[in-house]
Amino acid sequence: MYKDLSLLRGNEFKQGICGCFSNFDSCCCSLCCPCIETGYIAEELGENFFLFCVGQLYLPWFPVTYLRQKVRERNNIEGSLAEDALMSCCCTFCAISQCATELDIHIIR
């Protein structure tokens, strides 16, 4: 048996869903231009920048749900699709900021 159960569990996000206010750059970009921030997250994950920018304008929660799930899979973070959808619907800007922080994306230099 495993003595260290932490090896069996996944990681957690670097910042909580409401922790976006602790990262000023990410918070500002997520609130002022969420479509651009979503595009950069998509690009970092190997997806199409423009497609996710436009998708963010028409169905804001859908691309964020997809990208949050991809970030979780890439970084072995615990969670579920239902949790991703709930966070993306209720706290879209915070979920965008959380993903950007997790991927260390900094638009403002």
PDB file as gemmi writes it, atoms N, CA and C in Angstrom:
CRYST1    1.000    1.000    1.000  90.00  90.00  90.00 P 1                      
ATOM      1  N   MET A   1       0.837  -1.189   0.000  1.00  0.00           N  
ATOM      2  CA  MET A   1       0.000   0.000   0.000  1.00  0.00           C  
ATOM      3  C   MET A   1       0.879   1.249   0.000  1.00  0.00           C  
ATOM      4  N   TYR A   2       0.266   2.331  -0.446  1.00  0.00           N  
ATOM      5  CA  TYR A   2       0.978   3.601  -0.477  1.00  0.00           C  
ATOM      6  C   TYR A   2       0.995   4.227   0.908  1.00  0.00           C  
ATOM      7  N   LYS A   3       2.145   4.679   1.312  1.00  0.00           N  
ATOM      8  CA  LYS A   3       2.242   5.381   2.592  1.00  0.00           C  
ATOM      9  C   LYS A   3       1.902   6.853   2.424  1.00  0.00           C  
ATOM     10  N   ASP A   4       2.229   7.405   1.242  1.00  0.00           N  
ATOM     11  CA  ASP A   4       1.970   8.818   0.980  1.00  0.00           C  
ATOM     12  C   ASP A   4       0.771   8.923   0.043  1.00  0.00           C  
ATOM     13  N   LEU A   5      -0.400   9.237   0.599  1.00  0.00           N  
ATOM     14  CA  LEU A   5      -1.614   9.317  -0.195  1.00  0.00           C  
ATOM     15  C   LEU A   5      -1.633  10.526  -1.110  1.00  0.00           C  
ATOM     16  N   SER A   6      -0.771  11.502  -0.885  1.00  0.00           N  
ATOM     17  CA  SER A   6      -0.734  12.683  -1.749  1.00  0.00           C  
ATOM     18  C   SER A   6      -0.294  12.316  -3.160  1.00  0.00           C  
ATOM     19  N   LEU A   7       0.387  11.195  -3.325  1.00  0.00           N  
ATOM     20  CA  LEU A   7       0.801  10.761  -4.656  1.00  0.00           C  
ATOM     21  C   LEU A   7      -0.383  10.275  -5.480  1.00  0.00           C  
ATOM     22  N   LEU A   8      -1.444   9.841  -4.811  1.00  0.00           N  
ATOM     23  CA  LEU A   8      -2.618   9.339  -5.504  1.00  0.00           C  
ATOM     24  C   LEU A   8      -3.560  10.458  -5.919  1.00  0.00           C  
ATOM     25  N   ARG A   9      -3.523  11.559  -5.220  1.00  0.00           N  
ATOM     26  CA  ARG A   9      -4.406  12.679  -5.509  1.00  0.00           C  
ATOM     27  C   ARG A   9      -3.758  13.618  -6.506  1.00  0.00           C  
ATOM     28  N   GLY A  10      -4.614  14.379  -7.201  1.00  0.00           N  
ATOM     29  CA  GLY A  10      -4.107  15.375  -8.132  1.00  0.00           C  
ATOM     30  C   GLY A  10      -3.700  16.643  -7.407  1.00  0.00           C  
ATOM     31  N   ASN A  11      -3.194  17.572  -8.163  1.00  0.00           N  
ATOM     32  CA  ASN A  11      -2.781  18.864  -7.620  1.00  0.00           C  
ATOM     33  C   ASN A  11      -3.985  19.781  -7.470  1.00  0.00           C  
ATOM     34  N   GLU A  12      -3.727  20.983  -6.999  1.00  0.00           N  
ATOM     35  CA  GLU A  12      -4.746  22.024  -6.920  1.00  0.00           C  
ATOM     36  C   GLU A  12      -4.266  23.219  -7.729  1.00  0.00           C  
ATOM     37  N   PHE A  13      -5.206  24.111  -8.090  1.00  0.00           N  
ATOM     38  CA  PHE A  13      -4.835  25.329  -8.793  1.00  0.00           C  
ATOM     39  C   PHE A  13      -3.939  26.180  -7.904  1.00  0.00           C  
ATOM     40  N   LYS A  14      -3.048  26.963  -8.522  1.00  0.00           N  
ATOM     41  CA  LYS A  14      -2.149  27.848  -7.774  1.00  0.00           C  
ATOM     42  C   LYS A  14      -2.927  28.890  -6.985  1.00  0.00           C  
ATOM     43  N   GLN A  15      -4.036  29.360  -7.565  1.00  0.00           N  
ATOM     44  CA  GLN A  15      -4.878  30.331  -6.866  1.00  0.00           C  
ATOM     45  C   GLN A  15      -6.308  29.812  -6.865  1.00  0.00           C  
ATOM     46  N   GLY A  16      -7.037  30.139  -5.821  1.00  0.00           N  
ATOM     47  CA  GLY A  16      -8.434  29.744  -5.742  1.00  0.00           C  
ATOM     48  C   GLY A  16      -9.261  30.523  -6.753  1.00  0.00           C  
ATOM     49  N   ILE A  17     -10.527  30.178  -6.858  1.00  0.00           N  
ATOM     50  CA  ILE A  17     -11.384  30.831  -7.852  1.00  0.00           C  
ATOM     51  C   ILE A  17     -11.551  32.323  -7.552  1.00  0.00           C  
ATOM     52  N   CYS A  18     -11.519  32.710  -6.303  1.00  0.00           N  
ATOM     53  CA  CYS A  18     -11.621  34.131  -5.950  1.00  0.00           C  
ATOM     54  C   CYS A  18     -10.258  34.749  -5.677  1.00  0.00           C  
ATOM     55  N   GLY A  19      -9.213  34.033  -5.984  1.00  0.00           N  
ATOM     56  CA  GLY A  19      -7.863  34.540  -5.772  1.00  0.00           C  
ATOM     57  C   GLY A  19      -7.371  35.417  -6.900  1.00  0.00           C  
ATOM     58  N   CYS A  20      -8.245  35.689  -7.868  1.00  0.00           N  
ATOM     59  CA  CYS A  20      -7.813  36.485  -9.021  1.00  0.00           C  
ATOM     60  C   CYS A  20      -7.401  37.897  -8.614  1.00  0.00           C  
ATOM     61  N   PHE A  21      -7.913  38.378  -7.497  1.00  0.00           N  
ATOM     62  CA  PHE A  21      -7.585  39.733  -7.069  1.00  0.00           C  
ATOM     63  C   PHE A  21      -6.162  39.848  -6.529  1.00  0.00           C  
ATOM     64  N   SER A  22      -5.539  38.722  -6.250  1.00  0.00           N  
ATOM     65  CA  SER A  22      -4.153  38.753  -5.777  1.00  0.00           C  
ATOM     66  C   SER A  22      -3.156  38.877  -6.930  1.00  0.00           C  
ATOM     67  N   ASN A  23      -3.598  38.598  -8.148  1.00  0.00           N  
ATOM     68  CA  ASN A  23      -2.756  38.724  -9.339  1.00  0.00           C  
ATOM     69  C   ASN A  23      -3.321  39.859 -10.187  1.00  0.00           C  
ATOM     70  N   PHE A  24      -2.814  41.062  -9.998  1.00  0.00           N  
ATOM     71  CA  PHE A  24      -3.388  42.258 -10.606  1.00  0.00           C  
ATOM     72  C   PHE A  24      -3.403  42.203 -12.130  1.00  0.00           C  
ATOM     73  N   ASP A  25      -2.308  41.768 -12.758  1.00  0.00           N  
ATOM     74  CA  ASP A  25      -2.236  41.718 -14.223  1.00  0.00           C  
ATOM     75  C   ASP A  25      -3.323  40.824 -14.801  1.00  0.00           C  
ATOM     76  N   SER A  26      -3.411  39.643 -14.276  1.00  0.00           N  
ATOM     77  CA  SER A  26      -4.381  38.674 -14.771  1.00  0.00           C  
ATOM     78  C   SER A  26      -5.809  39.137 -14.504  1.00  0.00           C  
ATOM     79  N   CYS A  27      -6.027  39.725 -13.355  1.00  0.00           N  
ATOM     80  CA  CYS A  27      -7.352  40.222 -12.993  1.00  0.00           C  
ATOM     81  C   CYS A  27      -7.798  41.324 -13.950  1.00  0.00           C  
ATOM     82  N   CYS A  28      -6.923  42.278 -14.220  1.00  0.00           N  
ATOM     83  CA  CYS A  28      -7.255  43.381 -15.131  1.00  0.00           C  
ATOM     84  C   CYS A  28      -7.551  42.882 -16.541  1.00  0.00           C  
ATOM     85  N   CYS A  29      -6.710  41.998 -17.034  1.00  0.00           N  
ATOM     86  CA  CYS A  29      -6.907  41.476 -18.389  1.00  0.00           C  
ATOM     87  C   CYS A  29      -8.182  40.654 -18.487  1.00  0.00           C  
ATOM     88  N   SER A  30      -8.486  39.888 -17.466  1.00  0.00           N  
ATOM     89  CA  SER A  30      -9.691  39.060 -17.476  1.00  0.00           C  
ATOM     90  C   SER A  30     -10.956  39.909 -17.432  1.00  0.00           C  
ATOM     91  N   LEU A  31     -10.908  41.016 -16.712  1.00  0.00           N  
ATOM     92  CA  LEU A  31     -12.075  41.883 -16.615  1.00  0.00           C  
ATOM     93  C   LEU A  31     -12.215  42.826 -17.805  1.00  0.00           C  
ATOM     94  N   CYS A  32     -11.105  43.383 -18.289  1.00  0.00           N  
ATOM     95  CA  CYS A  32     -11.156  44.392 -19.353  1.00  0.00           C  
ATOM     96  C   CYS A  32     -11.221  43.793 -20.755  1.00  0.00           C  
ATOM     97  N   CYS A  33     -10.517  42.710 -20.979  1.00  0.00           N  
ATOM     98  CA  CYS A  33     -10.518  42.095 -22.317  1.00  0.00           C  
ATOM     99  C   CYS A  33     -10.468  40.567 -22.194  1.00  0.00           C  
ATOM    100  N   PRO A  34     -11.580  39.980 -21.719  1.00  0.00           N  
ATOM    101  CA  PRO A  34     -11.591  38.532 -21.496  1.00  0.00           C  
ATOM    102  C   PRO A  34     -11.389  37.718 -22.767  1.00  0.00           C  
ATOM    103  N   CYS A  35     -11.826  38.251 -23.911  1.00  0.00           N  
ATOM    104  CA  CYS A  35     -11.657  37.486 -25.154  1.00  0.00           C  
ATOM    105  C   CYS A  35     -10.178  37.343 -25.512  1.00  0.00           C  
ATOM    106  N   ILE A  36      -9.384  38.368 -25.277  1.00  0.00           N  
ATOM    107  CA  ILE A  36      -7.948  38.300 -25.567  1.00  0.00           C  
ATOM    108  C   ILE A  36      -7.259  37.341 -24.596  1.00  0.00           C  
ATOM    109  N   GLU A  37      -7.590  37.449 -23.332  1.00  0.00           N  
ATOM    110  CA  GLU A  37      -7.000  36.559 -22.324  1.00  0.00           C  
ATOM    111  C   GLU A  37      -7.352  35.098 -22.626  1.00  0.00           C  
ATOM    112  N   THR A  38      -8.607  34.856 -23.009  1.00  0.00           N  
ATOM    113  CA  THR A  38      -9.034  33.502 -23.371  1.00  0.00           C  
ATOM    114  C   THR A  38      -8.261  33.003 -24.585  1.00  0.00           C  
ATOM    115  N   GLY A  39      -8.029  33.884 -25.539  1.00  0.00           N  
ATOM    116  CA  GLY A  39      -7.246  33.516 -26.722  1.00  0.00           C  
ATOM    117  C   GLY A  39      -5.822  33.119 -26.373  1.00  0.00           C  
ATOM    118  N   TYR A  40      -5.198  33.852 -25.464  1.00  0.00           N  
ATOM    119  CA  TYR A  40      -3.828  33.517 -25.045  1.00  0.00           C  
ATOM    120  C   TYR A  40      -3.777  32.182 -24.294  1.00  0.00           C  
ATOM    121  N   ILE A  41      -4.794  31.924 -23.487  1.00  0.00           N  
ATOM    122  CA  ILE A  41      -4.854  30.632 -22.790  1.00  0.00           C  
ATOM    123  C   ILE A  41      -4.983  29.509 -23.812  1.00  0.00           C  
ATOM    124  N   ALA A  42      -5.873  29.704 -24.786  1.00  0.00           N  
ATOM    125  CA  ALA A  42      -6.069  28.693 -25.831  1.00  0.00           C  
ATOM    126  C   ALA A  42      -4.781  28.453 -26.609  1.00  0.00           C  
ATOM    127  N   GLU A  43      -4.100  29.528 -26.959  1.00  0.00           N  
ATOM    128  CA  GLU A  43      -2.850  29.413 -27.712  1.00  0.00           C  
ATOM    129  C   GLU A  43      -1.795  28.641 -26.911  1.00  0.00           C  
ATOM    130  N   GLU A  44      -1.720  28.900 -25.625  1.00  0.00           N  
ATOM    131  CA  GLU A  44      -0.766  28.194 -24.761  1.00  0.00           C  
ATOM    132  C   GLU A  44      -1.065  26.695 -24.706  1.00  0.00           C  
ATOM    133  N   LEU A  45      -2.346  26.346 -24.864  1.00  0.00           N  
ATOM    134  CA  LEU A  45      -2.760  24.941 -24.818  1.00  0.00           C  
ATOM    135  C   LEU A  45      -2.784  24.294 -26.203  1.00  0.00           C  
ATOM    136  N   GLY A  46      -2.308  25.026 -27.218  1.00  0.00           N  
ATOM    137  CA  GLY A  46      -2.246  24.468 -28.567  1.00  0.00           C  
ATOM    138  C   GLY A  46      -3.532  24.607 -29.360  1.00  0.00           C  
ATOM    139  N   GLU A  47      -4.425  25.458 -28.909  1.00  0.00           N  
ATOM    140  CA  GLU A  47      -5.696  25.684 -29.602  1.00  0.00           C  
ATOM    141  C   GLU A  47      -5.600  26.961 -30.432  1.00  0.00           C  
ATOM    142  N   ASN A  48      -6.647  27.249 -31.198  1.00  0.00           N  
ATOM    143  CA  ASN A  48      -6.687  28.400 -32.093  1.00  0.00           C  
ATOM    144  C   ASN A  48      -7.030  29.681 -31.320  1.00  0.00           C  
ATOM    145  N   PHE A  49      -6.129  30.655 -31.357  1.00  0.00           N  
ATOM    146  CA  PHE A  49      -6.302  31.932 -30.656  1.00  0.00           C  
ATOM    147  C   PHE A  49      -7.594  32.628 -31.089  1.00  0.00           C  
ATOM    148  N   PHE A  50      -7.768  32.821 -32.394  1.00  0.00           N  
ATOM    149  CA  PHE A  50      -8.901  33.578 -32.929  1.00  0.00           C  
ATOM    150  C   PHE A  50     -10.235  32.897 -32.633  1.00  0.00           C  
ATOM    151  N   LEU A  51     -10.282  31.591 -32.781  1.00  0.00           N  
ATOM    152  CA  LEU A  51     -11.517  30.842 -32.538  1.00  0.00           C  
ATOM    153  C   LEU A  51     -12.009  31.041 -31.105  1.00  0.00           C  
ATOM    154  N   PHE A  52     -11.096  31.012 -30.153  1.00  0.00           N  
ATOM    155  CA  PHE A  52     -11.496  31.171 -28.756  1.00  0.00           C  
ATOM    156  C   PHE A  52     -11.805  32.626 -28.414  1.00  0.00           C  
ATOM    157  N   CYS A  53     -11.159  33.565 -29.085  1.00  0.00           N  
ATOM    158  CA  CYS A  53     -11.511  34.984 -28.892  1.00  0.00           C  
ATOM    159  C   CYS A  53     -12.953  35.232 -29.314  1.00  0.00           C  
ATOM    160  N   VAL A  54     -13.298  34.758 -30.501  1.00  0.00           N  
ATOM    161  CA  VAL A  54     -14.659  34.941 -31.016  1.00  0.00           C  
ATOM    162  C   VAL A  54     -15.658  34.144 -30.181  1.00  0.00           C  
ATOM    163  N   GLY A  55     -15.294  32.928 -29.819  1.00  0.00           N  
ATOM    164  CA  GLY A  55     -16.169  32.106 -28.984  1.00  0.00           C  
ATOM    165  C   GLY A  55     -16.478  32.761 -27.651  1.00  0.00           C  
ATOM    166  N   GLN A  56     -15.495  33.446 -27.096  1.00  0.00           N  
ATOM    167  CA  GLN A  56     -15.677  34.144 -25.819  1.00  0.00           C  
ATOM    168  C   GLN A  56     -16.709  35.264 -25.950  1.00  0.00           C  
ATOM    169  N   LEU A  57     -16.802  35.873 -27.114  1.00  0.00           N  
ATOM    170  CA  LEU A  57     -17.764  36.951 -27.325  1.00  0.00           C  
ATOM    171  C   LEU A  57     -19.199  36.438 -27.409  1.00  0.00           C  
ATOM    172  N   TYR A  58     -19.394  35.261 -27.992  1.00  0.00           N  
ATOM    173  CA  TYR A  58     -20.742  34.750 -28.228  1.00  0.00           C  
ATOM    174  C   TYR A  58     -21.261  33.832 -27.124  1.00  0.00           C  
ATOM    175  N   LEU A  59     -20.441  32.943 -26.638  1.00  0.00           N  
ATOM    176  CA  LEU A  59     -20.811  32.029 -25.553  1.00  0.00           C  
ATOM    177  C   LEU A  59     -19.711  32.069 -24.497  1.00  0.00           C  
ATOM    178  N   PRO A  60     -19.711  33.065 -23.639  1.00  0.00           N  
ATOM    179  CA  PRO A  60     -18.575  33.282 -22.736  1.00  0.00           C  
ATOM    180  C   PRO A  60     -18.207  32.086 -21.866  1.00  0.00           C  
ATOM    181  N   TRP A  61     -19.157  31.322 -21.410  1.00  0.00           N  
ATOM    182  CA  TRP A  61     -18.862  30.231 -20.484  1.00  0.00           C  
ATOM    183  C   TRP A  61     -18.339  28.986 -21.186  1.00  0.00           C  
ATOM    184  N   PHE A  62     -18.728  28.766 -22.444  1.00  0.00           N  
ATOM    185  CA  PHE A  62     -18.368  27.517 -23.125  1.00  0.00           C  
ATOM    186  C   PHE A  62     -16.863  27.375 -23.368  1.00  0.00           C  
ATOM    187  N   PRO A  63     -16.204  28.364 -23.987  1.00  0.00           N  
ATOM    188  CA  PRO A  63     -14.759  28.207 -24.188  1.00  0.00           C  
ATOM    189  C   PRO A  63     -13.975  28.164 -22.875  1.00  0.00           C  
ATOM    190  N   VAL A  64     -14.459  28.881 -21.871  1.00  0.00           N  
ATOM    191  CA  VAL A  64     -13.764  28.889 -20.582  1.00  0.00           C  
ATOM    192  C   VAL A  64     -13.875  27.516 -19.913  1.00  0.00           C  
ATOM    193  N   THR A  65     -15.039  26.888 -20.023  1.00  0.00           N  
ATOM    194  CA  THR A  65     -15.213  25.533 -19.482  1.00  0.00           C  
ATOM    195  C   THR A  65     -14.242  24.569 -20.149  1.00  0.00           C  
ATOM    196  N   TYR A  66     -14.178  24.637 -21.471  1.00  0.00           N  
ATOM    197  CA  TYR A  66     -13.283  23.751 -22.224  1.00  0.00           C  
ATOM    198  C   TYR A  66     -11.818  23.980 -21.842  1.00  0.00           C  
ATOM    199  N   LEU A  67     -11.408  25.241 -21.788  1.00  0.00           N  
ATOM    200  CA  LEU A  67     -10.013  25.555 -21.474  1.00  0.00           C  
ATOM    201  C   LEU A  67      -9.663  25.204 -20.031  1.00  0.00           C  
ATOM    202  N   ARG A  68     -10.592  25.422 -19.119  1.00  0.00           N  
ATOM    203  CA  ARG A  68     -10.333  25.079 -17.713  1.00  0.00           C  
ATOM    204  C   ARG A  68     -10.135  23.570 -17.573  1.00  0.00           C  
ATOM    205  N   GLN A  69     -10.924  22.813 -18.313  1.00  0.00           N  
ATOM    206  CA  GLN A  69     -10.767  21.361 -18.296  1.00  0.00           C  
ATOM    207  C   GLN A  69      -9.403  20.954 -18.862  1.00  0.00           C  
ATOM    208  N   LYS A  70      -8.981  21.609 -19.954  1.00  0.00           N  
ATOM    209  CA  LYS A  70      -7.676  21.308 -20.556  1.00  0.00           C  
ATOM    210  C   LYS A  70      -6.534  21.654 -19.596  1.00  0.00           C  
ATOM    211  N   VAL A  71      -6.653  22.764 -18.885  1.00  0.00           N  
ATOM    212  CA  VAL A  71      -5.631  23.159 -17.908  1.00  0.00           C  
ATOM    213  C   VAL A  71      -5.559  22.118 -16.793  1.00  0.00           C  
ATOM    214  N   ARG A  72      -6.723  21.670 -16.321  1.00  0.00           N  
ATOM    215  CA  ARG A  72      -6.740  20.648 -15.270  1.00  0.00           C  
ATOM    216  C   ARG A  72      -6.067  19.360 -15.740  1.00  0.00           C  
ATOM    217  N   GLU A  73      -6.382  18.927 -16.957  1.00  0.00           N  
ATOM    218  CA  GLU A  73      -5.782  17.697 -17.486  1.00  0.00           C  
ATOM    219  C   GLU A  73      -4.279  17.845 -17.657  1.00  0.00           C  
ATOM    220  N   ARG A  74      -3.860  18.988 -18.177  1.00  0.00           N  
ATOM    221  CA  ARG A  74      -2.434  19.220 -18.441  1.00  0.00           C  
ATOM    222  C   ARG A  74      -1.609  19.227 -17.154  1.00  0.00           C  
ATOM    223  N   ASN A  75      -2.160  19.811 -16.095  1.00  0.00           N  
ATOM    224  CA  ASN A  75      -1.417  19.971 -14.843  1.00  0.00           C  
ATOM    225  C   ASN A  75      -1.841  18.984 -13.759  1.00  0.00           C  
ATOM    226  N   ASN A  76      -2.632  17.976 -14.140  1.00  0.00           N  
ATOM    227  CA  ASN A  76      -3.081  16.943 -13.203  1.00  0.00           C  
ATOM    228  C   ASN A  76      -3.744  17.549 -11.963  1.00  0.00           C  
ATOM    229  N   ILE A  77      -4.732  18.405 -12.212  1.00  0.00           N  
ATOM    230  CA  ILE A  77      -5.461  19.081 -11.139  1.00  0.00           C  
ATOM    231  C   ILE A  77      -6.796  18.373 -10.930  1.00  0.00           C  
ATOM    232  N   GLU A  78      -7.131  18.146  -9.670  1.00  0.00           N  
ATOM    233  CA  GLU A  78      -8.400  17.495  -9.348  1.00  0.00           C  
ATOM    234  C   GLU A  78      -9.570  18.366  -9.779  1.00  0.00           C  
ATOM    235  N   GLY A  79     -10.692  17.725 -10.104  1.00  0.00           N  
ATOM    236  CA  GLY A  79     -11.898  18.443 -10.463  1.00  0.00           C  
ATOM    237  C   GLY A  79     -12.726  17.637 -11.438  1.00  0.00           C  
ATOM    238  N   SER A  80     -13.815  18.243 -11.888  1.00  0.00           N  
ATOM    239  CA  SER A  80     -14.709  17.564 -12.821  1.00  0.00           C  
ATOM    240  C   SER A  80     -15.211  18.555 -13.863  1.00  0.00           C  
ATOM    241  N   LEU A  81     -15.798  18.024 -14.910  1.00  0.00           N  
ATOM    242  CA  LEU A  81     -16.372  18.865 -15.954  1.00  0.00           C  
ATOM    243  C   LEU A  81     -17.514  19.707 -15.383  1.00  0.00           C  
ATOM    244  N   ALA A  82     -18.292  19.119 -14.485  1.00  0.00           N  
ATOM    245  CA  ALA A  82     -19.394  19.861 -13.863  1.00  0.00           C  
ATOM    246  C   ALA A  82     -18.867  21.053 -13.064  1.00  0.00           C  
ATOM    247  N   GLU A  83     -17.779  20.851 -12.341  1.00  0.00           N  
ATOM    248  CA  GLU A  83     -17.167  21.945 -11.574  1.00  0.00           C  
ATOM    249  C   GLU A  83     -16.646  23.028 -12.517  1.00  0.00           C  
ATOM    250  N   ASP A  84     -16.013  22.609 -13.614  1.00  0.00           N  
ATOM    251  CA  ASP A  84     -15.504  23.574 -14.591  1.00  0.00           C  
ATOM    252  C   ASP A  84     -16.640  24.395 -15.186  1.00  0.00           C  
ATOM    253  N   ALA A  85     -17.743  23.726 -15.536  1.00  0.00           N  
ATOM    254  CA  ALA A  85     -18.895  24.425 -16.113  1.00  0.00           C  
ATOM    255  C   ALA A  85     -19.509  25.390 -15.109  1.00  0.00           C  
ATOM    256  N   LEU A  86     -19.641  24.968 -13.866  1.00  0.00           N  
ATOM    257  CA  LEU A  86     -20.216  25.823 -12.827  1.00  0.00           C  
ATOM    258  C   LEU A  86     -19.356  27.061 -12.590  1.00  0.00           C  
ATOM    259  N   MET A  87     -18.051  26.876 -12.471  1.00  0.00           N  
ATOM    260  CA  MET A  87     -17.146  28.008 -12.261  1.00  0.00           C  
ATOM    261  C   MET A  87     -17.156  28.952 -13.460  1.00  0.00           C  
ATOM    262  N   SER A  88     -17.220  28.388 -14.650  1.00  0.00           N  
ATOM    263  CA  SER A  88     -17.204  29.205 -15.864  1.00  0.00           C  
ATOM    264  C   SER A  88     -18.496  29.989 -16.039  1.00  0.00           C  
ATOM    265  N   CYS A  89     -19.620  29.419 -15.617  1.00  0.00           N  
ATOM    266  CA  CYS A  89     -20.906  30.118 -15.725  1.00  0.00           C  
ATOM    267  C   CYS A  89     -21.061  31.197 -14.657  1.00  0.00           C  
ATOM    268  N   CYS A  90     -20.689  30.865 -13.440  1.00  0.00           N  
ATOM    269  CA  CYS A  90     -20.919  31.781 -12.314  1.00  0.00           C  
ATOM    270  C   CYS A  90     -19.804  32.805 -12.126  1.00  0.00           C  
ATOM    271  N   CYS A  91     -18.584  32.422 -12.423  1.00  0.00           N  
ATOM    272  CA  CYS A  91     -17.421  33.282 -12.177  1.00  0.00           C  
ATOM    273  C   CYS A  91     -16.506  33.275 -13.399  1.00  0.00           C  
ATOM    274  N   THR A  92     -17.032  33.677 -14.536  1.00  0.00           N  
ATOM    275  CA  THR A  92     -16.282  33.580 -15.790  1.00  0.00           C  
ATOM    276  C   THR A  92     -14.937  34.282 -15.712  1.00  0.00           C  
ATOM    277  N   PHE A  93     -14.928  35.514 -15.250  1.00  0.00           N  
ATOM    278  CA  PHE A  93     -13.685  36.287 -15.221  1.00  0.00           C  
ATOM    279  C   PHE A  93     -12.674  35.691 -14.244  1.00  0.00           C  
ATOM    280  N   CYS A  94     -13.166  35.206 -13.118  1.00  0.00           N  
ATOM    281  CA  CYS A  94     -12.263  34.578 -12.145  1.00  0.00           C  
ATOM    282  C   CYS A  94     -11.687  33.275 -12.691  1.00  0.00           C  
ATOM    283  N   ALA A  95     -12.501  32.511 -13.427  1.00  0.00           N  
ATOM    284  CA  ALA A  95     -12.022  31.255 -14.018  1.00  0.00           C  
ATOM    285  C   ALA A  95     -10.966  31.533 -15.087  1.00  0.00           C  
ATOM    286  N   ILE A  96     -11.158  32.596 -15.871  1.00  0.00           N  
ATOM    287  CA  ILE A  96     -10.163  32.978 -16.880  1.00  0.00           C  
ATOM    288  C   ILE A  96      -8.854  33.355 -16.192  1.00  0.00           C  
ATOM    289  N   SER A  97      -8.945  34.168 -15.160  1.00  0.00           N  
ATOM    290  CA  SER A  97      -7.754  34.589 -14.421  1.00  0.00           C  
ATOM    291  C   SER A  97      -7.052  33.399 -13.781  1.00  0.00           C  
ATOM    292  N   GLN A  98      -7.824  32.472 -13.245  1.00  0.00           N  
ATOM    293  CA  GLN A  98      -7.256  31.284 -12.613  1.00  0.00           C  
ATOM    294  C   GLN A  98      -6.466  30.451 -13.627  1.00  0.00           C  
ATOM    295  N   CYS A  99      -7.016  30.273 -14.821  1.00  0.00           N  
ATOM    296  CA  CYS A  99      -6.318  29.503 -15.867  1.00  0.00           C  
ATOM    297  C   CYS A  99      -5.057  30.223 -16.324  1.00  0.00           C  
ATOM    298  N   ALA A 100      -5.146  31.533 -16.500  1.00  0.00           N  
ATOM    299  CA  ALA A 100      -3.979  32.306 -16.937  1.00  0.00           C  
ATOM    300  C   ALA A 100      -2.865  32.246 -15.898  1.00  0.00           C  
ATOM    301  N   THR A 101      -3.219  32.328 -14.637  1.00  0.00           N  
ATOM    302  CA  THR A 101      -2.223  32.234 -13.572  1.00  0.00           C  
ATOM    303  C   THR A 101      -1.601  30.848 -13.541  1.00  0.00           C  
ATOM    304  N   GLU A 102      -2.405  29.831 -13.726  1.00  0.00           N  
ATOM    305  CA  GLU A 102      -1.904  28.456 -13.709  1.00  0.00           C  
ATOM    306  C   GLU A 102      -0.896  28.219 -14.833  1.00  0.00           C  
ATOM    307  N   LEU A 103      -1.126  28.852 -15.976  1.00  0.00           N  
ATOM    308  CA  LEU A 103      -0.230  28.682 -17.125  1.00  0.00           C  
ATOM    309  C   LEU A 103       0.874  29.731 -17.167  1.00  0.00           C  
ATOM    310  N   ASP A 104       0.914  30.619 -16.173  1.00  0.00           N  
ATOM    311  CA  ASP A 104       1.907  31.703 -16.106  1.00  0.00           C  
ATOM    312  C   ASP A 104       1.878  32.583 -17.347  1.00  0.00           C  
ATOM    313  N   ILE A 105       0.676  32.977 -17.755  1.00  0.00           N  
ATOM    314  CA  ILE A 105       0.511  33.872 -18.898  1.00  0.00           C  
ATOM    315  C   ILE A 105       0.437  35.299 -18.366  1.00  0.00           C  
ATOM    316  N   HIS A 106       1.302  36.158 -18.878  1.00  0.00           N  
ATOM    317  CA  HIS A 106       1.321  37.561 -18.462  1.00  0.00           C  
ATOM    318  C   HIS A 106       1.238  38.429 -19.714  1.00  0.00           C  
ATOM    319  N   ILE A 107       0.096  39.081 -19.917  1.00  0.00           N  
ATOM    320  CA  ILE A 107      -0.073  39.946 -21.079  1.00  0.00           C  
ATOM    321  C   ILE A 107       0.577  41.297 -20.810  1.00  0.00           C  
ATOM    322  N   ILE A 108       0.332  41.847 -19.620  1.00  0.00           N  
ATOM    323  CA  ILE A 108       0.924  43.134 -19.252  1.00  0.00           C  
ATOM    324  C   ILE A 108       2.350  42.874 -18.778  1.00  0.00           C  
ATOM    325  N   ARG A 109       3.295  43.520 -19.383  1.00  0.00           N  
ATOM    326  CA  ARG A 109       4.705  43.304 -19.021  1.00  0.00           C  
ATOM    327  C   ARG A 109       5.215  44.487 -18.226  1.00  0.00           C  
TER     328      ARG A 109                                                      
END                                                                             
